[in-house]
Amino acid sequence: MALRKIPIRRAGNRDNLFLGGDRELVMFAGLLAFALIFTAQEFRATAYGLLLWFSALYGCRVMAKYDPKMRPVYLRHRRYKRRYPPRSTPFRKNSRSQGRIYK
């Protein structure tokens, strides 16, 4: 009996991007630029807000181009930082005091 193949459709397996960048980062950058422009109501603040918006959008697009899941991976890395200290090899011999820490 041959194995059955199930196609994975691209539309149901896409990354959550908005304007080419990570959805949350792009929308938060837009919110910051909008708040800067409309709270200051000054030409200089408008220029800085637009510069902030376009530079953040460019940065988010470049980041999403290399790895669309970079933000969640970075956040998970920050959360696990204290629990999993770096080791040179998985076969490293821990002392008794180090062994008690990770049990």
Backbone hydrogen bonds in HBPLUS format (Angstrom, degrees):
<---DONOR---> <-ACCEPTOR-->    atom                        ^
c    i                          cat <-CA-CA->   ^        H-A-AA   ^      H-
h    n   atom  resd res      DA  || num        DHA   H-A  angle D-A-AA Bond
n    s   type  num  typ     dist DA aas  dist angle  dist       angle   num
A0013-ASN N   A0010-ARG O   3.13 MM   3  5.17 159.5  2.18 105.4 111.7     1
A0017-LEU N   A0015-ASP O   3.07 MM   2  5.86 120.9  2.43 110.7  94.6     2
A0018-PHE N   A0021-GLY O   2.81 MM   3  5.49 160.2  1.85 158.4 163.7     3
A0021-GLY N   A0018-PHE O   3.19 MM   3  5.49 169.4  2.20 116.0 117.2     4
A0026-VAL N   A0022-ASP O   2.96 MM   4  6.05 168.8  1.98 164.6 167.9     5
A0027-MET N   A0023-ARG O   3.06 MM   4  6.13 164.7  2.08 148.0 152.7     6
A0028-PHE N   A0024-GLU O   2.95 MM   4  6.00 152.0  2.03 142.6 150.6     7
A0029-ALA N   A0025-LEU O   2.95 MM   4  6.08 156.8  2.01 145.7 151.9     8
A0030-GLY N   A0026-VAL O   2.97 MM   4  6.19 153.5  2.04 145.4 153.0     9
A0031-LEU N   A0027-MET O   2.93 MM   4  6.13 149.3  2.02 140.0 148.4    10
A0032-LEU N   A0028-PHE O   2.96 MM   4  6.23 156.7  2.01 147.8 153.5    11
A0033-ALA N   A0029-ALA O   2.98 MM   4  6.18 163.2  2.00 148.7 153.3    12
A0034-PHE N   A0030-GLY O   2.87 MM   4  5.96 161.3  1.90 147.6 153.2    13
A0035-ALA N   A0031-LEU O   2.90 MM   4  6.04 159.7  1.94 146.6 152.3    14
A0036-LEU N   A0032-LEU O   2.95 MM   4  6.13 156.6  2.01 147.6 154.0    15
A0037-ILE N   A0033-ALA O   2.97 MM   4  6.15 162.9  2.00 151.3 155.6    16
A0038-PHE N   A0034-PHE O   3.00 MM   4  6.10 173.9  2.00 155.3 157.1    17
A0039-THR N   A0035-ALA O   3.03 MM   4  5.76 138.2  2.21 139.0 146.8    18
A0040-ALA N   A0036-LEU O   3.37 MM   4  6.11 159.4  2.41 135.7 141.0    19
A0041-GLN N   A0037-ILE O   3.11 MM   4  5.84 154.6  2.17 138.9 146.8    20
A0046-THR N   A0042-GLU O   2.97 MM   4  6.24 148.7  2.07 148.7 158.0    21
A0047-ALA N   A0043-PHE O   3.01 MM   4  6.31 154.5  2.08 147.6 154.0    22
A0048-TYR N   A0044-ARG O   2.95 MM   4  6.26 162.5  1.98 150.7 155.4    23
A0049-GLY N   A0045-ALA O   2.80 MM   4  5.89 154.5  1.86 143.3 151.1    24
A0050-LEU N   A0046-THR O   2.92 MM   4  6.09 160.4  1.96 148.8 153.3    25
A0051-LEU N   A0047-ALA O   2.93 MM   4  6.08 156.6  1.98 146.1 153.3    26
A0052-LEU N   A0048-TYR O   2.81 MM   4  5.97 157.4  1.86 147.0 153.5    27
A0053-TRP N   A0049-GLY O   2.88 MM   4  6.07 159.0  1.93 145.3 151.3    28
A0054-PHE N   A0050-LEU O   2.95 MM   4  6.12 174.3  1.96 154.4 155.2    29
A0055-SER N   A0051-LEU O   2.98 MM   4  5.98 159.8  2.02 147.0 153.3    30
A0056-ALA N   A0052-LEU O   2.93 MM   4  5.93 158.8  1.97 146.2 152.6    31
A0057-LEU N   A0053-TRP O   2.90 MM   4  6.02 154.7  1.96 145.5 153.3    32
A0058-TYR N   A0054-PHE O   2.96 MM   4  6.06 155.9  2.02 141.3 147.6    33
A0059-GLY N   A0055-SER O   2.94 MM   4  6.13 162.2  1.97 145.9 151.0    34
A0060-CYS N   A0056-ALA O   2.87 MM   4  6.04 158.7  1.92 148.8 154.5    35
A0061-ARG N   A0057-LEU O   2.98 MM   4  6.12 151.0  2.06 143.2 151.1    36
A0062-VAL N   A0058-TYR O   2.96 MM   4  6.22 160.6  2.00 153.0 157.8    37
A0063-MET N   A0059-GLY O   2.97 MM   4  6.12 160.7  2.01 146.2 151.9    38
A0064-ALA N   A0060-CYS O   2.91 MM   4  6.05 157.4  1.96 143.4 149.5    39
A0065-LYS N   A0061-ARG O   2.90 MM   4  6.04 138.4  2.08 140.6 152.0    40
A0066-TYR N   A0062-VAL O   3.22 MM   4  6.55 153.4  2.30 149.0 153.6    41
A0067-ASP N   A0063-MET O   3.01 MM   4  6.20 172.7  2.01 155.6 158.0    42
A0070-MET N   A0067-ASP O   3.20 MM   3  5.41 147.1  2.31 123.8 120.2    43
A0073-VAL N   A0069-LYS O   3.21 MM   4  6.32 156.3  2.27 147.8 154.9    44
A0074-TYR N   A0070-MET O   2.89 MM   4  6.02 156.7  1.94 149.0 155.4    45
A0075-LEU N   A0071-ARG O   2.97 MM   4  6.19 162.4  2.00 153.9 158.7    46
A0076-ARG N   A0072-PRO O   2.95 MM   4  6.08 154.5  2.02 142.9 149.6    47
A0077-HIS N   A0073-VAL O   2.90 MM   4  6.09 149.3  1.99 143.2 152.2    48
A0078-ARG N   A0074-TYR O   2.95 MM   4  6.25 153.1  2.02 148.7 155.4    49
A0079-ARG N   A0075-LEU O   3.09 MM   4  6.33 145.4  2.22 139.9 149.1    50
A0080-TYR N   A0076-ARG O   3.01 MM   4  6.22 151.2  2.10 149.2 155.8    51
A0084-TYR N   A0080-TYR O   3.19 MM   4  6.19 159.9  2.24 170.7 171.3    52
A0099-GLY N   A0095-SER O   2.95 MM   4  6.16 152.5  2.03 149.1 157.5    53
A0100-ARG N   A0096-ARG O   3.10 MM   4  6.34 144.9  2.23 145.4 153.0    54
A0101-ILE N   A0098-GLN O   3.22 MM   3  5.29 130.7  2.47  97.0 109.4    55
